[in-house]
Amino acid sequence: MAKTTLELIEEALRKEVRKIDKSVQVTAVEQSKKKNFYRVILLKDGKSGSAELKKDAVQQYLDRGGKGGELKRALGKAVSHLSISYRR
């Protein structure tokens, strides 16, 4: 298997977030200050938010070809929080 890079992870997360809500964009994926986590920065309607995702959940998602329930739930919560928090 090819080495997992942040660019590969960012592209996979971008596709998954697009499935959840087309108006939300993934602006960046970076190593979190917490050990064994990635930080995903999301943008919707000019407002940004972030989510902490476990490295294991991201790796399982990539290994299974886009089938990872834990990752989808975490992204869904982050997207819904972003949508609710900034509703006018």
C-alpha positions as CSV (number, residue, x, y, z in Angstrom):
1,M,0.0,0.0,0.0
2,A,1.2,3.5,-0.8
3,K,2.3,5.8,2.1
4,T,-0.6,7.8,3.4
5,T,0.1,11.5,3.0
6,L,-1.8,14.6,4.1
7,E,-2.7,15.3,0.5
8,L,-4.2,11.9,0.0
9,I,-6.2,12.3,3.2
10,E,-7.3,15.8,2.3
11,E,-8.6,14.6,-1.1
12,A,-10.5,11.7,0.5
13,L,-12.1,13.9,3.2
14,R,-13.0,16.5,0.6
15,K,-15.0,13.9,-1.4
16,E,-16.7,12.6,1.7
17,V,-17.7,16.1,3.0
18,R,-19.0,16.9,-0.5
19,K,-21.3,13.9,-0.2
20,I,-22.6,15.2,3.1
21,D,-23.1,18.9,2.2
22,K,-22.1,20.4,-1.1
23,S,-21.8,23.9,0.4
24,V,-19.1,22.9,2.8
25,Q,-15.4,22.9,1.8
26,V,-12.4,21.2,3.3
27,T,-9.7,24.0,3.4
28,A,-7.0,22.1,5.2
29,V,-5.9,18.9,6.9
30,E,-3.0,19.0,9.3
31,Q,-1.5,17.1,12.2
32,S,-3.3,18.0,15.4
33,K,-1.6,19.0,18.6
34,K,-3.3,15.9,20.2
35,K,-1.4,12.8,19.5
36,N,-2.9,10.4,16.9
37,F,-5.4,12.9,15.6
38,Y,-5.8,15.0,12.4
39,R,-7.4,18.4,12.4
40,V,-9.7,19.1,9.5
41,I,-10.7,22.7,8.8
42,L,-14.1,23.3,7.2
43,L,-15.6,26.4,5.5
44,K,-19.2,27.2,4.9
45,D,-20.6,30.5,3.8
46,G,-17.5,32.4,4.9
47,K,-17.5,30.8,8.4
48,S,-15.0,28.2,9.4
49,G,-14.9,25.3,11.9
50,S,-12.8,22.4,12.6
51,A,-13.0,18.7,13.6
52,E,-10.5,16.4,15.3
53,L,-10.4,13.0,13.6
54,K,-8.6,9.9,14.9
55,K,-5.8,8.7,12.7
56,D,-7.0,5.1,13.0
57,A,-10.5,6.1,11.7
58,V,-9.0,7.9,8.8
59,Q,-6.7,5.0,8.0
60,Q,-9.6,2.5,8.2
61,Y,-11.6,4.6,5.9
62,L,-8.8,4.7,3.3
63,D,-8.1,1.0,3.7
64,R,-11.7,0.0,3.1
65,G,-12.1,2.2,0.0
66,G,-14.4,4.8,1.5
67,K,-16.3,2.7,4.0
68,G,-15.7,3.9,7.5
69,G,-18.7,4.5,9.7
70,E,-16.8,6.2,12.5
71,L,-15.2,8.8,10.1
72,K,-18.5,9.5,8.4
73,R,-20.2,10.1,11.7
74,A,-17.5,12.4,12.9
75,L,-17.5,14.4,9.7
76,G,-21.3,14.5,9.7
77,K,-21.3,16.0,13.2
78,A,-18.7,18.6,12.3
79,V,-20.7,19.6,9.2
80,S,-24.0,19.8,11.1
81,H,-22.4,21.8,13.9
82,L,-21.0,24.2,11.3
83,S,-24.4,24.5,9.7
84,I,-26.3,25.0,12.9
85,S,-23.8,27.4,14.5
86,Y,-23.9,29.9,11.7
87,R,-27.5,29.8,10.7
88,R,-29.0,33.3,10.2
